[in-house]
Amino acid sequence: MDYHTQALKFSTPRPASFDKMTDNNRREFIKKSTAASAALTIAAAATQTVHAAEDNTIQVGLVGCGGRGTGAAMQSLSVENGGPVKMIALADVFENKVKSTLASLTTNSSLKDKVDIPEERQFVGFDSYKKVMDALEPGDIVILLRLLPSAGCTTPMRSSVA
């Protein structure tokens, strides 16, 4: 008898139920443990699909649709590896600026799928910045290009900070 066999012989005695384990008991154990593993795997997969449905899209609104505002909007929608982004609202004091920016965004083939700005989210007027901020949810982004102070229109900047 070698050392290992002697060590096993003098180790802790096995429980009586261990010796009574038959092939049928082993098969039942394997069936039950396999079924439990399968159930856990299915439950884990179902949990992942529930979380996969979460929408992490960052919504963006633009206030100030001049050349710089349009450029900033295009850059914000062009960010690679930054997650899903969608432009949802535009605002300016002048309607032609809003329409021009919208045309620039929707005619750009790489950006048009990231633009969802229906008529009701195209705001015009001196209070249009408030409407853009109201259209967004917490965690979304407002690109605010302030008007020149010489034009006497610094109100949007003060309101956005407050």
MOCOR-V434832 format. One record per residue. N is the residue number from 1. RES is the residue in three letters. OMEGA is omega in whole degrees, -180 to 180 (none if undefined). Layout:
# MOCOR-V434832
N:RES:OMEGA  N:RES:OMEGA
This chain:
# MOCOR-V434832
1:MET:-180  2:ASP:-175  3:TYR:-176  4:HIS:179  5:THR:178  6:GLN:-180  7:ALA:179  8:LEU:-178  9:LYS:-176  10:PHE:180  11:SER:-177  12:THR:-179  13:PRO:179  14:ARG:177  15:PRO:-178  16:ALA:-179  17:SER:180  18:PHE:180  19:ASP:-178  20:LYS:-179  21:MET:-179  22:THR:177  23:ASP:180  24:ASN:178  25:ASN:179  26:ARG:180  27:ARG:178  28:GLU:178  29:PHE:-179  30:ILE:178  31:LYS:-178  32:LYS:-180  33:SER:177  34:THR:179  35:ALA:179  36:ALA:178  37:SER:179  38:ALA:180  39:ALA:178  40:LEU:179  41:THR:179  42:ILE:179  43:ALA:179  44:ALA:179  45:ALA:179  46:ALA:179  47:THR:-179  48:GLN:-179  49:THR:177  50:VAL:-180  51:HIS:-179  52:ALA:-179  53:ALA:-180  54:GLU:-179  55:ASP:-180  56:ASN:-178  57:THR:175  58:ILE:179  59:GLN:-176  60:VAL:173  61:GLY:-179  62:LEU:174  63:VAL:-178  64:GLY:-171  65:CYS:174  66:GLY:-178  67:GLY:179  68:ARG:179  69:GLY:178  70:THR:178  71:GLY:179  72:ALA:178  73:ALA:179  74:MET:179  75:GLN:-179  76:SER:179  77:LEU:-177  78:SER:-177  79:VAL:178  80:GLU:178  81:ASN:180  82:GLY:-178  83:GLY:-178  84:PRO:-179  85:VAL:178  86:LYS:175  87:MET:-174  88:ILE:-178  89:ALA:177  90:LEU:177  91:ALA:174  92:ASP:178  93:VAL:-176  94:PHE:-178  95:GLU:-179  96:ASN:177  97:LYS:178  98:VAL:-179  99:LYS:180  100:SER:179  101:THR:179  102:LEU:179  103:ALA:179  104:SER:-178  105:LEU:-175  106:THR:178  107:THR:177  108:ASN:-173  109:SER:-179  110:SER:-177  111:LEU:-170  112:LYS:178  113:ASP:-179  114:LYS:-178  115:VAL:177  116:ASP:-176  117:ILE:176  118:PRO:-178  119:GLU:-177  120:GLU:175  121:ARG:172  122:GLN:-170  123:PHE:-179  124:VAL:176  125:GLY:-177  126:PHE:178  127:ASP:-176  128:SER:179  129:TYR:179  130:LYS:-178  131:LYS:176  132:VAL:-180  133:MET:177  134:ASP:-179  135:ALA:-177  136:LEU:178  137:GLU:177  138:PRO:-179  139:GLY:177  140:ASP:-171  141:ILE:170  142:VAL:172  143:ILE:-175  144:LEU:176  145:LEU:-171  146:ARG:178  147:LEU:179  148:LEU:180  149:PRO:-180  150:SER:178  151:ALA:178  152:GLY:-175  153:CYS:177  154:THR:-178  155:THR:-179  156:PRO:-179  157:MET:180  158:ARG:-178  159:SER:-177  160:SER:-179  161:VAL:-176  162:ALA:none
